[in-house]
Amino acid sequence: MEKKQKRRWGDRRDGRLLRELDSMHFIMPIIYPNRCDNEAYISERIDLTNINEYLKKKNAGEEEFPYTIFHVIAAALVKTLTLRPKMNRFICRRNMYQRNEVSVSFVVKKQFADDGAEALAFIHAKDEDTLETMHETIKNTVMSCRSEKLDRSSDSMDILNRLPRFLGKFAVWLITVLDRHGWCPDALIATDPFYSSCVISNLGSIKLNCGYHHLTNWGTCSVFCIVGEKKPTAFYDEEGRVEMRETLDLGLTIDERLADGYYYAKTIRLLKKLLENPELLEKPAAEEVDY
């Protein structure tokens, strides 16, 4: 968590240019300029015992929009990114920036059918956000996405798709130039998931296992989180006795240029602590956690 600073020459509207980097992190974006060439993949298995008990209590009397594991994961990612600010950085044009806000995004399926349309959901988080406020924000966002109204980015893409093919290709090329400089208009990227701090893909909701997902050179997103399907897993105690517990796999693809392995290890430890102790998410995102 870092204090906001006054915008200076070289800063972008969505991030502050980092001028105080050590030599390694100054050089790495120069010799490794593409985000897709610098992916580190981390897989973690989460014990759902505490989450399931917590959700059972949380959903007592909640019928309209019950709390789910997805809400817990989204809130945990927001708190993790808030407390571990290096994870909320991005690299563009060989420069490293500290993002101005924490944000998460995901795709909402309007209908669970082969031809069901999709909408893009983008959530701007705040330091005071808790699981409760995230639940309410996600509820409002999902309800809006499942209406007939298109989100702003999808609407802009539809306009480009209706242009003559040669003109549409030229327009997209021009937009990629604007993207590299951070000049894309809000109408195009307002709900673009690849301009968020973290994209969440809930594959478990469509009965798929956790897997790897690439980053993109488009946009600024440096973290991609895949949520797998719940499944029973054997746990062994010190005496070799086995116990079956429900678990969930998370796959995290991270831009390795942002920080070192020790920083990533502590970040994953914090995320796992929050997920296995969801009551910690009732505190504001910016409140420190002992892990």
N, C-alpha and C positions, 0 to 999 in steps of 0.2 A: 504494500500500500504506500503510494507516494503522494505528496502534496502537489496540487496543480500549480504550474508555473506560468508566468506570463509568456505569451507567444513571441518567439524571436525569429529572425531571418533564418530560413532553412527548415523551420518546423512545418508540418502539414496541418491541415485543419483537423485531422483525426489522430495526430500523434506528435510528440515532441522529439526532435532529433537528439540522439544521445551523443554528447560531445566529450563525455568523461570516461569513455570505454578504455579497458586495458588493451594492450597491443594485439593480443590474440583475437579478441572479439571485434577489433577494428579491422584487422586484416582478413578474417574469415569471409565476410560478405563480399570482399573484393575478389578473392581467388575462387570462391564458391558462390556465384551470384544467383543461382536458381533455387527456389524453395523446394522444388520436387527432387532435386539432387541431394538434399540434406535432411532426409526424413529418418527419424529414430522411432521405432515401434516398440511399445511397452504393453504387455498383457498382464492383467491382474484379475484374480478370482476373489469375489466378494461374498462373504458369509452373510446370508440374508436373515439369519435368526432374529437379530435385534430389530432389523427394519420391518419384518413381518409383524412382530409384536407391536411395534410403534405404530404402524399403519392401522392395525386393528383398533387401537385406542383412538387414533386420530380420526378415523372414519365413523366412529360411533355417532349416529345422527346425521352424518353427511351423506346425502343421497343424490343431490343435483350434480356434483362434480367431485367425486371421491379423490382423496390423495392417492398417488401411485408411486411406484419405485422411480418412475421417470421424473416426477417432481422432486424427489429426494436427490437424485443424481444431478439435476439441473441446479438445485440450490447448493449442493456440495461443490460443484464446479465453480459457481460464482464466488463462493467463499474462498476456495482454493486460489483462484486467479486474483482475488482481492488481496489475500495475505501473501501471495508469492508473485510479486509484480513482474519479475523477469519473464514469467510465463505469458504475460500480457504485452509482449513486445512483438514487433514485426520488422521485416527487412524489405526494403524497396530501393531499387536503383543503387544497390551496394551500400546503403546506409541503414542503420538500425534506429528504430523509433520506439518510444514508450507510448502505448496507446492511451488516449485521453479518458477512456471509460472501459468498464468491463461489460461485455455483451455476449449473449449466447444465441444460437439460431438453430432451427430445425425445420424439417419439412413436414407439413400436415397433409395427410391423405384425406380428401373430401369424402370419398367413398372407398370402401375396401372392395374394389373390383378392378379387373384388368384395365378397363378404360376409365377408371376413376381419376379425376383431375387432382393435381397437387398444388398446394399453396406454400409460400415461404413465410416462416414466422421468425421474427427478430425481436429479441428482448434486450432493452437497455437497463442494466442493473445499477443499483445505488449502494453506497456503503452501508446504509441502514436496512437493506433488504434482509428478510428472514425467510424461512420455509413458507410461512403463512402468506407473506406478500408475494413471493414467487408463485405460489399456487394460484393466487387471485389473478396475477398478471398472465400466467399461462392459460388460465381459464378464459379470460377475455380475449386473448390472442387466438386461441383455438376456435372459439365461437365465431370470431370475425373471419378467420381463414375458411371455415366451413360454410360461410354464406356464399351467395352468388358473386359477390364483389371480389375482383382480383386484387392481390397485393400490388404495390407500386412497381416493383421490379418485374413481376410477371407481365403486368400491363405494358410496360415499356418494351419487353422482349417481343410481345405479340405485335406491337407496331413495327418493329424491325423485320419481323417475319413476313409481314404483309407487303413490304417493299419489293420492287423487282430484284431478282437474285443478285445481279451485279452491284446494284446500289446498296442492298442489304449487307453484302460482304464488305464493301468499302466502309459503310457506317460502323460495322463491328471492328474492322481494322483501326479506324480512327478512335474508337472507344478504348481499344487496348493501349493506344498511345496515351490517352488521357489517364487511364488506369495507372500506368507506370509513374506518372507525375503526381498522382493523387488529385486529379482535376475532374474526375467523373461527376456528373450532376447527380444530386440526390434522387431524382426521379428514376435513375437507372439502378442505383445501389442501395436505396433506402432499406430494402428487405433482402438484399443479396447476402446469403449466409457466409460467403467467402470474404466478407468485410467485417465479420464479427471476431471476437476473441476466441471463440470455440464453436465448432459445429458439432451438434449431437445427432447421431443417427441411431434410432431405436429399432434395431433389427428384430429384437425380441417380440415386438408388437406384431410382426408378420411371420413369427415362428422360424426365424433364422438364427443360426449360431453366430457368435462374435467372430469378427475377422478384421483383416487389415483394410484400411481405406487411405488412399493417397492424399497428400496436400495438393494445392494448385499454385501455379505461378501468377494466376489472376487473383486480384484482391490482396488482402493483408492477413488472412487467417493463418495462424501458426500452430493451432491445436485442433485435432479431429478426434472425437470420442465415439466409438462404436459400442452400443449396448446390446449384449447377446440375450438369448433366451434362458429363462430360469431352468435349472436342472438339479437333480439330487447328486451329491458328491460325498464320497467316503472321507471321513476325518479320523485320524488315529491319535490316541493318547500315548503317553510315555510308556505304557505297559502293552501297547500293541492292540488294545481294544478298539473296535471300529464303531463309528456312529455316522449315520446318514443325515446330512443337512442339505437344505436348499441353498444353492449358490447361483451367482450370476457372473459372467465374464465381461470384463471391460477391455477394449482395445484402444490404446491412445497412440496416435501418430503425431509427433512433435518435431518442429524445426530445431535440429540439434545445434544450430548456430547461436541460439538465444542465450544459453548458459552452459555450465559444465555438468558432468554426470552426478556429482554430489548434490547440486541444486535440484536436479530432476528427481533423485532418489528421495530427498526430503519432501518434495512436492507430492510424489505418489504416496508417501507415508501419511501425509496430512489428508489427502483425499480419501484414503482407505479408512483412516481414523474417523472422519466425518460420516462416511457411509455406514460404518459399523456401529456408530454412536449417533444416530440421527437427531437425538434431542439437542445436540450441540448446534444444530441448524436453526434452533429457535432464537438464537442470539444473532445480533446484527452481523452482516458479512464482514465488516471491518474489525470486529472484536477478536482479539488474539485467542488462539487455542494452544494448550500445552500438548505437544505430541512428540 
